[in-house]
Amino acid sequence: MTMTKTERIPLGWREWVELPDLNIPSIKAKVDTGARTSCLHATNISTFTRDGALWVKFDSNPDQKNQGDAITCEAIVKAVRNVRDSGGHQTERYVIETRLKAGSISFPIEMTLISRANMKFKMLLGRTAMSGRCVVDPEASYLLDVYKDK
């Protein structure tokens, strides 16, 4: 779904979003145009088969300050990819597709799973998820709040 430039969703450099398919009601995401794929903090990652499809089960803690309340999530594995991080290190990661929601705005995104325990943001929103949908204002934060009541 590509929108005209005037229809694109304005994003700040950080935004509050939801991942309802994973039962994550609220997570602060860093909007990162330098990252191709979005990623989510995940620990205790394991795979299993359900109805002939490969699934992944993992714990995610969306709260930056409280490390104790993890949410157990399950999703179909869309792919396994080698991903290079900002430090140039390459790792193999599971890729899932899930719905990103902010107020009444909702669309599917791909994201990889990796431990971000030592990172300030537990989620990165990469440029592929935003392509054709969003425009980023690097001076602003939390612009999606205006959509919550629409």
MDTraj code that builds the backbone (N, CA, C; nanometers):
import mdtraj as md
import numpy as np

residues = "MET THR MET THR LYS THR GLU ARG ILE PRO LEU GLY TRP ARG GLU TRP VAL GLU LEU PRO ASP LEU ASN ILE PRO SER ILE LYS ALA LYS VAL ASP THR GLY ALA ARG THR SER CYS LEU HIS ALA THR ASN ILE SER THR PHE THR ARG ASP GLY ALA LEU TRP VAL LYS PHE ASP SER ASN PRO ASP GLN LYS ASN GLN GLY ASP ALA ILE THR CYS GLU ALA ILE VAL LYS ALA VAL ARG ASN VAL ARG ASP SER GLY GLY HIS GLN THR GLU ARG TYR VAL ILE GLU THR ARG LEU LYS ALA GLY SER ILE SER PHE PRO ILE GLU MET THR LEU ILE SER ARG ALA ASN MET LYS PHE LYS MET LEU LEU GLY ARG THR ALA MET SER GLY ARG CYS VAL VAL ASP PRO GLU ALA SER TYR LEU LEU ASP VAL TYR LYS ASP LYS".split()
xyz = np.array([
    [0.0846, -0.1170, 0.0000],
    [0.0000, 0.0000, 0.0000],
    [0.0898, 0.1243, 0.0000],
    [0.1004, 0.1882, -0.1134],
    [0.1779, 0.3109, -0.1234],
    [0.0831, 0.4296, -0.1189],
    [0.1191, 0.5270, -0.0403],
    [0.0370, 0.6475, -0.0243],
    [0.1080, 0.7636, -0.0920],
    [0.0302, 0.8666, -0.1278],
    [0.0939, 0.9866, -0.1798],
    [0.1688, 1.0531, -0.0641],
    [0.2591, 1.1409, -0.0962],
    [0.3400, 1.2047, 0.0079],
    [0.2546, 1.2806, 0.1087],
    [0.1415, 1.3363, 0.0662],
    [0.0562, 1.4099, 0.1593],
    [-0.0264, 1.3168, 0.2479],
    [-0.0429, 1.1912, 0.2070],
    [-0.1197, 1.0942, 0.2850],
    [-0.0327, 1.0150, 0.3832],
    [0.0968, 1.0221, 0.3680],
    [0.1863, 0.9406, 0.4500],
    [0.1776, 0.9773, 0.5973],
    [0.1953, 0.8773, 0.6796],
    [0.1837, 0.8914, 0.8244],
    [0.3097, 0.9587, 0.8785],
    [0.2953, 1.0689, 0.9509],
    [0.4141, 1.1335, 1.0082],
    [0.4616, 1.0590, 1.1335],
    [0.5909, 1.0323, 1.1383],
    [0.6520, 0.9659, 1.2536],
    [0.7633, 1.0523, 1.3090],
    [0.7791, 1.0491, 1.4398],
    [0.8945, 1.1100, 1.5032],
    [1.0062, 1.0065, 1.5110],
    [1.1177, 1.0420, 1.5709],
    [1.2303, 0.9483, 1.5788],
    [1.2050, 0.8365, 1.6791],
    [1.1009, 0.8509, 1.7647],
    [1.0565, 0.7441, 1.8535],
    [0.9047, 0.7519, 1.8621],
    [0.8411, 0.6353, 1.8732],
    [0.6951, 0.6287, 1.8735],
    [0.6472, 0.5160, 1.9645],
    [0.5289, 0.5338, 2.0246],
    [0.4608, 0.4275, 2.0971],
    [0.3745, 0.3518, 1.9972],
    [0.3896, 0.2200, 1.9914],
    [0.3104, 0.1366, 1.9010],
    [0.2606, 0.0139, 1.9762],
    [0.1715, -0.0601, 1.9129],
    [0.1209, -0.1858, 1.9666],
    [0.1524, -0.2966, 1.8672],
    [0.1671, -0.4178, 1.9186],
    [0.1813, -0.5373, 1.8364],
    [0.0720, -0.6352, 1.8803],
    [-0.0537, -0.6113, 1.8380],
    [-0.1665, -0.6872, 1.8913],
    [-0.1618, -0.8371, 1.8629],
    [-0.1056, -0.8788, 1.7504],
    [-0.0975, -1.0218, 1.7194],
    [-0.0056, -1.0957, 1.8168],
    [0.0845, -1.0214, 1.8815],
    [0.1774, -1.0796, 1.9786],
    [0.1346, -1.0505, 2.1224],
    [0.0189, -0.9882, 2.1379],
    [-0.0331, -0.9496, 2.2703],
    [0.0572, -0.8498, 2.3419],
    [0.1254, -0.7658, 2.2646],
    [0.2076, -0.6589, 2.3213],
    [0.1284, -0.5295, 2.3077],
    [0.0713, -0.4821, 2.4195],
    [-0.0203, -0.3684, 2.4134],
    [0.0473, -0.2335, 2.3920],
    [0.1757, -0.2242, 2.4224],
    [0.2431, -0.0953, 2.4128],
    [0.3936, -0.1175, 2.4183],
    [0.4644, -0.0580, 2.3222],
    [0.6102, -0.0673, 2.3209],
    [0.6646, 0.0599, 2.2563],
    [0.7717, 0.1120, 2.3149],
    [0.8364, 0.2303, 2.2595],
    [0.9353, 0.1832, 2.1526],
    [0.9136, 0.2281, 2.0297],
    [0.9984, 0.1879, 1.9175],
    [1.0856, 0.3042, 1.8730],
    [1.2098, 0.2738, 1.8409],
    [1.2966, 0.3733, 1.7786],
    [1.2762, 0.3618, 1.6276],
    [1.2452, 0.4721, 1.5647],
    [1.2258, 0.4763, 1.4204],
    [1.3651, 0.4877, 1.3591],
    [1.4046, 0.3847, 1.2833],
    [1.5429, 0.3738, 1.2378],
    [1.5485, 0.3540, 1.0869],
    [1.5658, 0.4636, 1.0143],
    [1.5727, 0.4544, 0.8685],
    [1.7022, 0.3881, 0.8215],
    [1.7980, 0.3729, 0.9103],
    [1.9220, 0.3037, 0.8755],
    [1.9101, 0.1525, 0.8830],
    [1.8047, 0.1040, 0.9468],
    [1.7814, -0.0405, 0.9575],
    [1.6829, -0.0824, 0.8487],
    [1.7171, -0.1823, 0.7724],
    [1.6269, -0.2291, 0.6666],
    [1.5033, -0.2946, 0.7278],
    [1.5252, -0.3877, 0.8211],
    [1.4159, -0.4652, 0.8786],
    [1.3925, -0.4237, 1.0230],
    [1.2684, -0.4241, 1.0637],
    [1.2339, -0.3962, 1.2033],
    [1.2796, -0.5137, 1.2888],
    [1.3037, -0.4886, 1.4166],
    [1.3404, -0.5977, 1.5063],
    [1.2766, -0.5771, 1.6427],
    [1.2607, -0.6893, 1.7129],
    [1.1946, -0.6909, 1.8425],
    [1.2817, -0.7659, 1.9416],
    [1.2887, -0.7141, 2.0636],
    [1.3605, -0.7816, 2.1713],
    [1.2942, -0.9170, 2.1985],
    [1.3732, -1.0233, 2.1958],
    [1.3203, -1.1573, 2.2202],
    [1.4247, -1.2405, 2.2944],
    [1.3784, -1.3170, 2.3928],
    [1.4641, -1.4105, 2.4656],
    [1.3940, -1.5457, 2.4700],
    [1.4663, -1.6471, 2.5125],
    [1.4113, -1.7832, 2.5219],
    [1.3447, -1.8257, 2.3913],
    [1.4123, -1.8003, 2.2809],
    [1.3578, -1.8305, 2.1483],
    [1.3667, -1.9810, 2.1218],
    [1.2541, -2.0405, 2.0838],
    [1.2516, -2.1821, 2.0460],
    [1.1543, -2.2004, 1.9308],
    [1.1738, -2.3060, 1.8540],
    [1.0855, -2.3332, 1.7414],
    [1.0067, -2.4606, 1.7659],
    [0.8936, -2.4699, 1.6982],
    [0.8105, -2.5899, 1.7034],
    [0.7281, -2.5951, 1.5752],
    [0.6680, -2.7087, 1.5495],
    [0.5849, -2.7259, 1.4309],
    [0.4390, -2.7333, 1.4722],
    [0.3558, -2.6587, 1.3999],
    [0.2112, -2.6606, 1.4224],
    [0.1446, -2.6648, 1.2844],
    [0.0610, -2.7648, 1.2630],
    [-0.0107, -2.7807, 1.1359],
    [0.0836, -2.7767, 1.0167],
    [0.2005, -2.8385, 1.0314],
    [0.2971, -2.8481, 0.9235],
    [0.3805, -2.7233, 0.9002],
    [0.3599, -2.6184, 0.9792],
    [0.4345, -2.4928, 0.9621],
    [0.5313, -2.4736, 1.0783],
    [0.6448, -2.4095, 1.0490],
    [0.7423, -2.3770, 1.1525],
    [0.6973, -2.2524, 1.2272],
    [0.6915, -2.2620, 1.3594],
    [0.6537, -2.1515, 1.4473],
    [0.7696, -2.1199, 1.5396],
    [0.7687, -2.0017, 1.5955],
    [0.8670, -1.9612, 1.6951],
    [0.7927, -1.9158, 1.8204],
    [0.8483, -1.9528, 1.9352],
    [0.7954, -1.9095, 2.0646],
    [0.9074, -1.8326, 2.1331],
    [0.8720, -1.7191, 2.1935],
    [0.9752, -1.6366, 2.2569],
    [0.9127, -1.5496, 2.3639],
    [0.9967, -1.4971, 2.4496],
    [0.9547, -1.4012, 2.5510],
    [1.0016, -1.2636, 2.5076],
    [0.9179, -1.1643, 2.5302],
    [0.9544, -1.0269, 2.4992],
    [0.9099, -0.9383, 2.6140],
    [0.9982, -0.8502, 2.6540],
    [0.9642, -0.7556, 2.7587],
    [0.9681, -0.6161, 2.6981],
    [0.8505, -0.5588, 2.6693],
    [0.8485, -0.4282, 2.6044],
    [0.8816, -0.3114, 2.6959],
    [0.8850, -0.3344, 2.8264],
    [0.9095, -0.2267, 2.9229],
    [1.0595, -0.2052, 2.9398],
    [1.1054, -0.0854, 2.9103],
    [1.2484, -0.0559, 2.9187],
    [1.3010, -0.0595, 3.0615],
    [1.2149, -0.0297, 3.1579],
    [1.2607, -0.0169, 3.2963],
    [1.2352, -0.1418, 3.3806],
    [1.1295, -0.2163, 3.3506],
    [1.0941, -0.3341, 3.4292],
    [1.1283, -0.4591, 3.3501],
    [1.2344, -0.5254, 3.3859],
    [1.2808, -0.6435, 3.3130],
    [1.2110, -0.7720, 3.3562],
    [1.1201, -0.7642, 3.4540],
    [1.0611, -0.8847, 3.5090],
    [0.9350, -0.9357, 3.4439],
    [0.8609, -0.8506, 3.3749],
    [0.7301, -0.8890, 3.3234],
    [0.7349, -0.9188, 3.1746],
    [0.7848, -1.0366, 3.1387],
    [0.7942, -1.0748, 2.9979],
    [0.6602, -1.1278, 2.9488],
    [0.6351, -1.1080, 2.8208],
    [0.5162, -1.1593, 2.7534],
    [0.5613, -1.2743, 2.6641],
    [0.4977, -1.3901, 2.6766],
    [0.5300, -1.5034, 2.5900],
    [0.4508, -1.4896, 2.4611],
    [0.5213, -1.4970, 2.3485],
    [0.4620, -1.4752, 2.2168],
    [0.4852, -1.5963, 2.1278],
    [0.3970, -1.6155, 2.0308],
    [0.4125, -1.7186, 1.9290],
    [0.3783, -1.6596, 1.7936],
    [0.4534, -1.7016, 1.6900],
    [0.4269, -1.6531, 1.5543],
    [0.4815, -1.7542, 1.4538],
    [0.4231, -1.7542, 1.3351],
    [0.4741, -1.8374, 1.2262],
    [0.6061, -1.7780, 1.1782],
    [0.7046, -1.8632, 1.1527],
    [0.8329, -1.8183, 1.0987],
    [0.8157, -1.7952, 0.9491],
    [0.8393, -1.6732, 0.9061],
    [0.8286, -1.6390, 0.7645],
    [0.9577, -1.6729, 0.6902],
    [1.0707, -1.6574, 0.7590],
    [1.2010, -1.6833, 0.6981],
    [1.3066, -1.6881, 0.8073],
    [1.4249, -1.7324, 0.7695],
    [1.5439, -1.7220, 0.8538],
    [1.6468, -1.6484, 0.7683],
    [1.6965, -1.5356, 0.8206],
    [1.7878, -1.4510, 0.7427],
    [1.9132, -1.4185, 0.8209],
    [2.0188, -1.3956, 0.7461],
    [2.1405, -1.3412, 0.8043],
    [2.1260, -1.1895, 0.8042],
    [2.1397, -1.1298, 0.9220],
    [2.1219, -0.9859, 0.9379],
    [2.2495, -0.9272, 0.9960],
    [2.2927, -0.8145, 0.9378],
    [2.4115, -0.7447, 0.9866],
    [2.3666, -0.6299, 1.0757],
    [2.4184, -0.6251, 1.1987],
    [2.3806, -0.5167, 1.2908],
    [2.4644, -0.3925, 1.2631],
    [2.4385, -0.2865, 1.3379],
    [2.5074, -0.1594, 1.3145],
    [2.6577, -0.1686, 1.3393],
    [2.7000, -0.2684, 1.4163],
    [2.8425, -0.2880, 1.4416],
    [2.9103, -0.3753, 1.3376],
    [2.8341, -0.4213, 1.2375],
    [2.8900, -0.5041, 1.1307],
    [2.8878, -0.6534, 1.1589],
    [2.8332, -0.6942, 1.2737],
    [2.8263, -0.8356, 1.3087],
    [2.7055, -0.9003, 1.2432],
    [2.7259, -1.0173, 1.1843],
    [2.6179, -1.0861, 1.1159],
    [2.5650, -1.1997, 1.2026],
    [2.4328, -1.2091, 1.2160],
    [2.3699, -1.3156, 1.2922],
    [2.2517, -1.3713, 1.2133],
    [2.2205, -1.4964, 1.2386],
    [2.1035, -1.5583, 1.1777],
    [1.9837, -1.5319, 1.2677],
    [1.8756, -1.4801, 1.2092],
    [1.7578, -1.4430, 1.2877],
    [1.6306, -1.4983, 1.2245],
    [1.5339, -1.5284, 1.3119],
    [1.4012, -1.5646, 1.2652],
    [1.3276, -1.4378, 1.2243],
    [1.2520, -1.4474, 1.1153],
    [1.1707, -1.3365, 1.0669],
    [1.0244, -1.3766, 1.0822],
    [0.9465, -1.2873, 1.1429],
    [0.8028, -1.3089, 1.1562],
    [0.7304, -1.1923, 1.0903],
    [0.6031, -1.2133, 1.0615],
    [0.5192, -1.1029, 1.0153],
    [0.4122, -1.0810, 1.1206],
    [0.3932, -0.9566, 1.1588],
    [0.2939, -0.9235, 1.2597],
    [0.2327, -0.7887, 1.2266],
    [0.1265, -0.7562, 1.2930],
    [0.0563, -0.6308, 1.2696],
    [0.1077, -0.5239, 1.3656],
    [0.1396, -0.4072, 1.3107],
    [0.1767, -0.2902, 1.3894],
    [0.0536, -0.2014, 1.3968],
    [0.0224, -0.1521, 1.5159],
    [-0.0976, -0.0698, 1.5351],
    [-0.0622, 0.0526, 1.6183],
    [-0.1184, 0.1656, 1.5767],
    [-0.1097, 0.2901, 1.6536],
    [-0.2425, 0.3606, 1.6361],
    [-0.3245, 0.3560, 1.7388],
    [-0.4592, 0.4110, 1.7267],
    [-0.5368, 0.3323, 1.6235],
    [-0.5921, 0.3989, 1.5240],
    [-0.6695, 0.3308, 1.4202],
    [-0.5837, 0.2887, 1.3010],
    [-0.4569, 0.3230, 1.3015],
    [-0.3656, 0.2855, 1.1937],
    [-0.3119, 0.1461, 1.2226],
    [-0.3184, 0.0584, 1.1224],
    [-0.2713, -0.0782, 1.1409],
    [-0.2228, -0.1323, 1.0071],
    [-0.1046, -0.1958, 1.0079],
    [-0.0551, -0.2590, 0.8856],
    [0.0464, -0.3669, 0.9231],
    [0.0635, -0.4675, 0.8343],
    [0.1574, -0.5753, 0.8632],
    [0.3017, -0.5309, 0.8411],
    [0.3897, -0.5819, 0.9270],
    [0.5331, -0.5565, 0.9106],
    [0.6094, -0.6863, 0.9332],
    [0.7262, -0.6962, 0.8728],
    [0.8199, -0.8044, 0.9022],
    [0.9111, -0.7566, 1.0131],
    [0.9459, -0.8483, 1.1038],
    [1.0452, -0.8134, 1.2051],
    [1.1282, -0.9350, 1.2396],
    [1.2532, -0.9082, 1.2750],
    [1.3415, -1.0145, 1.3202],
    [1.3409, -1.0168, 1.4721],
    [1.3826, -1.1306, 1.5264],
    [1.3857, -1.1491, 1.6716],
    [1.5306, -1.1576, 1.7169],
    [1.5660, -1.0776, 1.8167],
    [1.7025, -1.0737, 1.8689],
    [1.6988, -1.0165, 2.0110],
    [1.7918, -1.0574, 2.0940],
    [1.7982, -0.9987, 2.2274],
    [1.8478, -0.8546, 2.2171],
    [1.7693, -0.7645, 2.2701],
    [1.8061, -0.6234, 2.2780],
    [1.8125, -0.5826, 2.4251],
    [1.8514, -0.6768, 2.5105],
    [1.8523, -0.6556, 2.6556],
    [1.9357, -0.5344, 2.6968],
    [2.0434, -0.5101, 2.6270],
    [2.1310, -0.3982, 2.6640],
    [2.1024, -0.2709, 2.5852],
    [1.9946, -0.2716, 2.5091],
    [1.9601, -0.1559, 2.4266],
    [1.8506, -0.0737, 2.4936],
    [1.8504, 0.0547, 2.4679],
    [1.7496, 0.1422, 2.5267],
    [1.6101, 0.1119, 2.4713],
    [1.6001, 0.0874, 2.3411],
    [1.4718, 0.0593, 2.2785],
    [1.4594, -0.0904, 2.2514],
    [1.3472, -0.1474, 2.2901],
    [1.3236, -0.2912, 2.2726],
    [1.2716, -0.3244, 2.1339],
    [1.2442, -0.2214, 2.0541],
    [1.1995, -0.2420, 1.9165],
    [1.2583, -0.1345, 1.8271],
    [1.3005, -0.1762, 1.7078],
    [1.3388, -0.0830, 1.6028],
    [1.2364, -0.0947, 1.4914],
    [1.1892, 0.0180, 1.4419],
    [1.1004, 0.0197, 1.3268],
    [1.1850, 0.0557, 1.2060],
    [1.2093, -0.0417, 1.1194],
    [1.2984, -0.0248, 1.0051],
    [1.2310, 0.0352, 0.8831],
    [1.3132, 0.0698, 0.7845],
    [1.2626, 0.1440, 0.6688],
    [1.1701, 0.0624, 0.5794],
    [1.1857, -0.0690, 0.5725],
    [1.0952, -0.1493, 0.4893],
    [0.9518, -0.1398, 0.5398],
    [0.9321, -0.1405, 0.6709],
    [0.7969, -0.1284, 0.7278],
    [0.7359, 0.0082, 0.6976],
    [0.8196, 0.1097, 0.6878],
    [0.7705, 0.2462, 0.6677],
    [0.7579, 0.2849, 0.5209],
    [0.8243, 0.2125, 0.4333],
    [0.8322, 0.2488, 0.2922],
    [0.6940, 0.2649, 0.2282],
    [0.6711, 0.3815, 0.1702],
    [0.5457, 0.4102, 0.1030],
    [0.4302, 0.4435, 0.1963],
    [0.4535, 0.4370, 0.3273],
    [0.3473, 0.4610, 0.4258],
    [0.3749, 0.5794, 0.5163],
    [0.5015, 0.6031, 0.5470],
    [0.5382, 0.6979, 0.6531],
    [0.6425, 0.7978, 0.6053],
    [0.6491, 0.9093, 0.6762],
    [0.7547, 1.0076, 0.6584],
    [0.8062, 1.0395, 0.7986],
    [0.9382, 1.0493, 0.8126],
    [0.9996, 1.0656, 0.9448],
    [1.0464, 1.2091, 0.9655],
    [1.0077, 1.2652, 1.0806],
    [1.0571, 1.3957, 1.1242],
    [1.1569, 1.3689, 1.2367],
    [1.2869, 1.3784, 1.2095],
    [1.3874, 1.3445, 1.3106],
    [1.3928, 1.4374, 1.4304],
    [1.3261, 1.5524, 1.4227],
    [1.3228, 1.6462, 1.5353],
    [1.2059, 1.6216, 1.6288],
    [1.1132, 1.5355, 1.5893],
    [0.9900, 1.5152, 1.6668],
    [0.9873, 1.3781, 1.7322],
    [0.9038, 1.3644, 1.8346],
    [0.8788, 1.2379, 1.9031],
    [0.7285, 1.2187, 1.9206],
    [0.6855, 1.0937, 1.9154],
    [0.5477, 1.0558, 1.9488],
    [0.4421, 1.1292, 1.8671],
    [0.4609, 1.1388, 1.7383],
    [0.3630, 1.2034, 1.6521],
    [0.2381, 1.1183, 1.6321],
    [0.2485, 0.9876, 1.6502],
    [0.1337, 0.8995, 1.6303],
    [0.0261, 0.9171, 1.7356],
    [0.0552, 0.9848, 1.8436],
    [-0.0462, 1.0085, 1.9468],
    [-0.1706, 1.0759, 1.8898],
    [-0.1556, 1.1545, 1.7840],
    [-0.2711, 1.2246, 1.7269],
    [-0.3705, 1.1274, 1.6638],
    [-0.3280, 1.0050, 1.6336],
    [-0.4151, 0.9078, 1.5684],
    [-0.4931, 0.8225, 1.6677],
    [-0.4617, 0.8278, 1.7951],
    [-0.5222, 0.7366, 1.8920],
    [-0.6730, 0.7493, 1.9039],
    [-0.7293, 0.8659, 1.8816],
    [-0.8733, 0.8849, 1.9003],
    [-0.9504, 0.8900, 1.7694],
    [-0.8856, 0.8626, 1.6573],
    [-0.9556, 0.8683, 1.5279],
    [-1.0193, 0.7355, 1.4956],
])
top = md.Topology()
chain = top.add_chain()
for i, resn in enumerate(residues, 1):
    res = top.add_residue(resn, chain, resSeq=i)
    for name in ("N", "CA", "C"):
        top.add_atom(name, md.element.get_by_symbol(name[0]), res)
traj = md.Trajectory(xyz[None], top)
